Amino acid sequence: QVQLVEFGGGQVQPGGSLRLSCIASGRSFTPFAMGWFRRAPGKEREFVVAMSWSGGTIYYADSVKGRFTISKDNAKNTLYLQMNSLKPEDTAVYYCASAPRPFLPPGMGTSDYEYWGQGTLVTVSS
């Protein structure tokens, strides 16, 4: 059974940084596209960033481009999201997600992913 568990959320002041981690288990980590999504209070879940299984293709939402960086460590079965220059509008529950089959291209829709973590809350406030 595939499980994804996120860590690293918390409260930070505007302009600050956080790094989220997502540890995967239950299947080989390497050959699957991965993504991060978020849900702000009162809003729908939205795309943040996606990475191909090789790491060679990455898509960022315009709202986070230049501030957020996705990466992964295959040896540790871990996906990361480095978030810099955080803004109050980045406040949300952040979810990592994994594609249903290996070697699929990274998607920007929730339907492109089958497995989801439970989410970690990021609050940007002074």
Disulfide bonds with the S-S distance in Angstrom:
Cys22-Cys96 1.97
